[in-house]
Amino acid sequence: THADYTIRPSITTKPLNGISTYDLVLLSQHILGNNFFTSPYQYIAGDVNRSGSITAFDLVQLRQLILYQIKEFPNNDSWRFINADYQFKTASPLSENIQETYNITNLSTENVYMDFIGVKVGDVSGDASTSNLQQVQQRQFGTNLNLYTTNQRLEKGKFYTVPFHAPQLENIIGFQGTFKFHDLILTNINGGMVTPEHFYGWRQESIGYLTTSWHSLYSHDNNTAPFLFSLTFQATTDGLLNELLEITSDPTTAEAYSFSGERLNLSLTFQNKDRKNDLNFGIPSPPSSSKREPIAMLPLEGGAFEVFPNKPNPFDDYTIISFYIAQPTLTALSVFNIHGQSILQTQQIYPKGTNQIKFDSDQIPNGTYFYQVATSFGVATHK
C-alpha cells in the first residue's frame, strides 16, 4: 500500500469470439461510407491491425482470421480495455490518446475501485460472448440459405468439377462456412461470384477442410440461380458425392446474412442429375475430366507447405524468410506496412524443399511490417 500503480487489463485468447463475416459487411459499409460507425468503441473494434485508422487491410486480416489463415491478430490483442472514465473528445476516436490504463497514486484500501470497458477486437456488430470469454457457439435459425449442386457417382482416380449455385442469393449479403470432405483431393477452385481468395484449405490425414467467407454489398439478379464457384476433386475411392462432401461449422461457423441483418443457416443440398434443371440453374455444369490433373491447390498430405518465422527478428542488417514446399511451385512474397500498403512484391518458381529469401534492411525504412508467402499449397502471414 501507499505506492503508485498502473493497471492495464489484457486478454489475448479466443480472437474469434463474436467475429463473423457479418463484421466484414459492417466494416465494408463503413469504409465505403454507406453506413458509418455510430460508437467510438466500434472504431476501436474495427481497427483490427491497430494502425490508428480503418482501412481495407483491417478487412484482409479479419477475413484471414475467419478463414483460419491466421490464428491471432498480428498486431493487436483479442480485447482492448478502455478506462471507463475516459471521455471521447472528437468524431475521430482513433486519433485520440485513448486511456487504456488506470493509474493509482498512493494506494490505500479506500481507493482501489476502477472500471474498464472491454472492446472485442474485430467484433463491430457487438455480439461477443463475455461468459467465460468463450467463442460464440453454433447457432440455429429458422431459415436456410441452400447451396445447390448435383449429386453424382465418383470413380476412384478420376477428376470431377462440382459447381455450386444459390437460387436464394438475391436477399443475401454474405455467408461463411466449412466444406469438409474425405476420400477426395481438392485440386482446383474456379471462381464465379465467389472467387478463390474467399477460400482457405488444408488437410489432416484423409480429411480435407475448405473454409469460405464471402460478402457483397450489392443486390444480385435472381433470374437464374447464380453460379457461385466450382471445386475440382480427385476421388480416391468409389462413392456418391453426397457421402464424401458436407458443409459444417467446424472450424468456421456455417451461416449466412440477409441485407436486413438476419442470420440464416448455411446448408448444402444435393440434387439428382435428372432434377437439376428444376432449379432453373441456367448454367451448364463444367465437364468432368479424368485426362488432365489440374494444378494442386491443397497438399496431398500433411507438411506440404510451411512458412517459418523470419530470423533474426527484429533485425538491423538483414533477415531470412524460410519456407518449405513439397513440390516446385510459383511462390510470391509480399511485404505490407501496418496500414496495409504494399511495400515490396517478388515472385519466382522455387524448388522442392526448404527455401530461403534474404531481406535486406535497406529495402524498407525502420518499422513494423507483415510479410505474406503465397503458393499453390496455401498462404501464410507473419510479422
N, C-alpha and C positions, 0 to 999 in steps of 0.2 A: 504493500500500500504506500501512499504518498509518493508515488513515482509517476512518470509520464508514459503513456502507452498509445500506440496506433493500432487500431483493429481493422483488418481487411478480410472479409469472408471470401471463401474460394470454393468452387465446385468445378471439377474438371471431368467428371464421369457422365455417362448417358448423354452424349451430344445429340442423339436423335430424338430425345424426349420432346414431344409436341411438334415435331417437324414433319411436314408432308409437302407434296407437290403444290398444294394449295397455297403454301407460303411463297413458293416461286411465283404463283399467279399474282399475289398481292405485291410482291417486290417488283414484278414487271410493270404492274399498273402504276406504281409509284414512280418508277424510273421514267416511264413514258408520259407521265403527267395525267393519266386517266383517272387516278384515284389516289390522291396524296395521303400519306400517313396523318393521323389526327392526334397522336400522342407522342411525346418525346421518347417514351420507352419503346415505341415501335421503331424509331430511328436507331436506337441502341441495339435492338434485336436484329434489325436489318443490316447493320454494319458488320457483316459476318467476318470479313478479313481485318476488321479493326483499323481501317485506313483513315477514319475520320470523315468518310463520305459514303453515300450509297451509289454503287456502280454495278456494271454488268459482271464484274469479277466476283461480287458477292453472290450473284446468281450461279456462276460457274461452280464456286466452292460448295454452295448449298446443294446443288444437283449432284455433285460428286459424292457428298455425304449420303444423300438419299439412295444413290446407286451402289453404295459401298465401295466406291473407288478410293475413298479416303476414310479413315476411321475416327478422325477428330479434326477440329478446326486447326489449320496450320499456325495461325497467328492470334488465336483467341481461346478463351476458356468456354466451357459449356454454359456457364451462367456468369452474369455480371451483377454486382450488388451496388446499388446507389444509396448513398446516405439519404434517409427519408427527410432530413431537414433541408436538403438542397433544393433551392427554388430555381427552375429554369428561367433564363432571362430573355432569350431571343427565340425567333422562329427557326433557328438553325442549331438545335441542341448539340449536334456532334462537334460544332466549332467551339463549344464552351469547355471550360476546365471542370468537368463533372467530378464531383466528390464521391470517391468510392472507398473512402476510409472514414473512420470515426476516431478523433483524437481525444484522449483523456489526459487532463493535466492534474497532477497531484491527486492520484486515485485514492478515494476513500469508499467505504461501504455505502455511502449515501448517493454517489453519482455514477453508478455502474449501468444505468439504463441507456440503451441505444437501439436504433431501429434502422433497418435497411429494406429497400425494395428490390426484390430479385427479378432479374430480366433474363429469360431463357434466350440465348443467342440463336438466331435463325427463326424463332417462333413469332413471326409478326402477327399471326392470327390469334395468339394468346391462349392456346389450349393445352399447354404443357401440364403434366401432372406434377403436383407437389407432394403427393403421398408417397413417401419413401423415395421420391425423385426417380421413380421408375419410368421406363419408356412406355408410351401410350400403348395399351393392348389392342388387339384386333377388334374392330367394331363391326356390328352387324346392322344393316339398314334394310328398309323395306323395298327399295328399288335397286335394280341391277343395270349396269352397263355391260352388255354382252359383246365380246369379241367373237366373231364367227370365222370358222374355217371348215374345210371339207374333210371328213374322215376318210382314211384310205388304208389299205393293207400294205405294209412295208416288207421288203425283202432284204435280208442280210447282205451288206456290201454295196447296196445301191444308194444313190443320192436322190433326195426329194426336196423340192421347193414348196413350202407351205405358206400360202397367202392368208392374211388376216384382214377382215373387214368389220365395220361397225355401223349398222343401219341407224343406230340411235344417236350418232355423234353430233347432230345439229344443235343439241342443247348442252353439250359437254365442253367445258373449258380446260380440262386436264384429267389425267389418270396416271396411276403408278401401280406396280406390282412385280411379281417374280414368276418367271417361267421356270418350271422345274422339269427336267427330263432325264430319263435313264435309257441305256442301250441306244442312245443317239449321240452323234458327234456333231455339234454345230459348226458349220464351215463357212457360212456367209450370212450377212444381214443386208437385205436390199430395202432401201427406204422408199416410202410413199409419202403420206402426210407425216409419218413419224420416221425420222432419219437416224442413221446409225449412231450419232453422238448421243442419242437419248437412251442408249443401252450400255450395260457393262456385264461381262460374263466371266465365269470361271468354272473349274471342275474340281470335285472332291471324289476321287476314285471313279466309280461308274456313274455318279450323279452329276448332272450339269445344272448350273443356275444362270439365268439371264435376267437381271433387274432392268426395269424400264421406268422412266419418268418423263412425261410429255405434257406440255400445256400450250395453248394458243389463245390469244386474246381476241380472236376474230371468229365470227359465226361461220358455219360450214353449210355448204349446199347439200341438201339431203335428197336430191332427185334420184341418186343411186347410193347404195351403201359405200361410203368412202373406202378406198384401198389405203390401209394404214402402213403396212410393211409386209415383207415376207422373210422367212427363215429357211435356210437350206441346211438339211441334215443328211448325214450318212448313217444308215441303220446298221447296227452291229448285231442285230437279231431279227428274226421274223416276228411280226406282230402288227396290231392295229395302232394307228397314231394316237387315238384317244386313251390307249392303255399306257403310252410311253411319255405323254406330254400333258402338263396341267399348269394352271395358274394358282400360286399360293401366296401367303403373306409372310413367308419366311425366306429371306430376311425383310424385304421391302413390302410393307402392307399393301394388299390389293384393294384399291378403292379408286373412285372417280369423283369428279366435282362438276356440278352444274353451274351455269352462269349466275344463278341466284345464290350460290354458295352451299347448296345441298350436297351432302356426301352420299355416294352410292356404292354398292358392292361392285367389284370388277369380276366378271365371270367369263369363262371360255366355253363356247358351245360348238360342238362338232355336228355338222350337217352331213347327211348321207349324200353321196355323189349325185343321185338322181333327184335330189331336192334342192341343190344349191341355187338353181335359178328362181326358186320360190321367194328368195330374199331380194330379188332384183339387184344382185351384185353388179351386173352390167360390165364387169371387168373380168376377162378370162384369166384363169389361173396360169401362172408361169409353168412351162413344161418341166416335168421331172426328167432327170438325166442320170445315166449310170456310166457315161462315156468319159467325162472330164471331171477331175476333182477341183472344186473352187479353192481360192486362196483361204487358208485356215484363219478363222477369226479367234478361235479358242485353242488352248493347248490340248493335245490328245491325251496327255497325262499330267499329273502334278509336277510342279517345278519347271514348267516350260518358259516362264518369264518372271524375272525378279529384278527390282532396282534396289541397290544398296545405298545407305546414307553416304553422302559425299565426305571425303576425308582429305585434309583436315577441315573442320568446321567449328568455329569461324576460321578464316584464313587470311594471310597477308599477301602472299605471292601468287599461289595457285591452289586449286583443289582438284580432286579426282572424282568424277562421277562414274561409278561402275554398275554394270547391269549384265544379267545372264539371259540368253535366248537359246532355245533348244534347236532352232534351225536358222539358217541365214535369212535375214529379213530386213526390209527397209525400216530404219529407226530414225525418228525425229526427236530432236532436243529443243525445247522451248524454255526460255527464261523470262519471268514476269516480275515486275516490281509489286509492291504491296497495293498499288492502285489498279492492278490488273493490266497494266500496259506492257506490251511485248517489248523486250529489250534485245533479245537475240534468238534466232532460229537457224538450226542447221539440220540436215538430214543426209544419210547415206546408207548403203547396204553394209551391214556388219556380219561377220561370220558366226557360226555356231559357237557357243561357249560364253565365257566371261569376257566382256569388252570394257574398255575404259575411255573416257573422254576427259581430256585435260582442259581445265577452265582457268585462264589467267586473270588476275585481279585487275589488270589494266584494261580489260574489256568492258568493265562497268564501274560506276562510282561506288564508294562505300555505302553500305546499306543492307537491308534485309530483302531477300529475293526468294522466289519459288521456282523450281525447275520441274518440268514435266517430260518424261520419256514415254514416247508413244510408239508401239509396234503393232503388228497384226495379231499379237498374242495378248495385248492389253495395254493399259495406260497406268502410269504411276506418277505421283507428285510428291516432292519433298521440299523442305525449306533449307 
